[in-house]
Amino acid sequence: MYIAESMLQDFWALTNKKEDDSCWLWLGTLSNGYGILSSKYSNPQYVYAHRASFIIHNEVIPEDLYVCHRCNNKACVNPKHLYL
């Protein structure tokens, strides 16, 4: 999956980045507790914010794997808290 430039800018605008080890909370739309990053200019039109963070910081998510939270905070997008 590819994160469009417009979505990348929105990602950082909607991320409450704190200290490196703390949760970075998603400030945008939530669905079932998970952040949603959307764009009317790209396909797909939305991606879960934690998955976008993983892609931004690690480049790829294998098709058959999930991105999980070590912190158990669904709204967290800190890449240090995410794993496959």
C-alpha positions in Angstrom: 0.0 0.0 0.0 1.1 3.5 -0.8 0.4 6.6 1.3 -0.3 9.6 -0.9 1.5 12.9 -0.2 -1.8 14.6 0.8 -2.5 11.8 3.3 1.1 12.0 4.7 0.5 15.7 5.5 -2.8 14.9 7.1 -1.2 12.1 9.1 1.2 14.5 10.8 -1.4 17.2 11.2 -3.7 14.8 13.0 -1.0 13.1 15.2 -0.4 14.3 18.7 3.3 13.4 18.8 4.7 13.4 22.3 7.8 11.8 23.7 9.2 9.0 21.7 8.1 6.3 24.1 4.6 7.6 24.9 1.5 7.0 22.9 1.0 9.3 19.9 -2.7 9.9 19.9 -4.8 10.2 16.8 -6.7 13.5 16.8 -8.9 12.7 13.7 -11.8 10.5 13.1 -12.1 7.3 15.1 -14.0 4.1 14.1 -14.4 1.5 16.8 -11.5 3.2 18.6 -9.1 3.1 15.7 -7.9 6.3 13.9 -9.1 6.7 10.3 -6.9 8.6 7.8 -8.9 9.5 4.7 -8.4 11.4 1.4 -10.7 12.0 -1.5 -7.8 12.1 -3.8 -6.3 8.6 -3.4 -7.3 5.0 -3.7 -8.1 3.5 -1.3 -9.9 6.5 0.2 -9.1 5.6 3.7 -6.6 3.6 5.8 -6.4 3.0 9.5 -4.1 5.5 11.0 -2.0 2.9 12.9 -1.5 1.1 9.6 -0.5 4.3 7.9 2.0 5.0 10.6 3.5 1.5 10.1 3.8 2.1 6.4 5.3 5.5 6.8 8.0 4.2 9.2 8.5 0.7 7.8 7.4 0.9 4.2 5.3 -2.3 3.8 2.8 -4.5 5.5 2.6 -8.0 4.1 -0.9 -8.8 2.8 -1.6 -11.6 5.3 -0.5 -9.8 8.5 -2.2 -7.3 10.9 -0.6 -4.3 12.6 -1.1 -4.7 16.4 -0.5 -2.3 19.3 1.9 -3.2 22.1 0.2 -0.5 24.2 -3.3 -1.8 23.6 -4.4 1.8 22.7 -6.3 1.6 19.4 -5.9 5.4 18.9 -2.0 5.2 19.2 0.0 5.7 16.0 3.5 5.6 17.6 5.6 3.3 15.4 7.5 2.0 18.4 4.2 0.7 19.8 3.2 -1.2 16.6 4.2 -4.6 15.4 3.1 -7.2 12.8 
